[in-house]
Amino acid sequence: MADNTQKMSYQAGEVKGQAQEKASNLMDRADNAAQSAKESVQEAGQQVREKAQGAVEGVKNATGMNK
């Protein structure tokens, strides 16, 4: 009986370890996805700023305010 209990305990430990590893992998993937999304948003924001600045410069040039 003790042998059976030890075997079940070992298997439970194995399952727990595998579950922890899978959870860790999922957290890593979620972290990577969040970082990628953050970088994409920052890049999009930079592009919007650059386009807005170009529009301001275009207006200044068109109205003669840039001289």
N, C-alpha and C positions, 0 to 999 in steps of 0.2 A: 504494500500500500504506500509506503514512504517513497518507493521508487516512482510510482505513478504520480504522486503529489509533486515530487521534484521535477518530473518531466513536464507536468502541466504548468508549474511555476516558470520553468525555463521557456516554454512556448509562449506563455503570457508576456514574459519579458521581451521575447523576440518580437511579438506583435506590437508591443508598446514602443520598442525602439524603431520599428519600421514606420509606425504612425507618426512618431516625432520627426523622423527624417522627411517624410512626405510633407508634414506641416511646415517644416523649415524650408523645404524647396518651394512650397507655395508662397510663403512669406517673401522669399527672395525674388520670385517672379513678380509678385505684387509690387515690391519695392522698385524693381527695375521698370515696370510699367509706369509707375507713378513718376519716377525720375524722367523717363522718356516723355511723358505727357507734359511735365513741367518745362523741359527743354523746348518742346514744340510750341508751347504757349509763349515762352520767352522769345523765341525766334519770330513768331507771328507778331508779337508786340513790337519788336524791333523793326520789322518790315512796315508796320503801320506807321510808326514814328518817322521812318525815313520817307515814306510816301507823303505824309502830312507836311514834313519839312520841305519836300520838293514842291508841294502845292503852294506853300507860303512863299517860297522863293519865286515861283512862277508868277504869283500875284504881284509881288514886289517888283519884279522885272516888267510886268505888263503895265503897272501903274507908274513906273518911274521912281519908285521909292528906294530902289536898290543902288542909287548912284551916289 
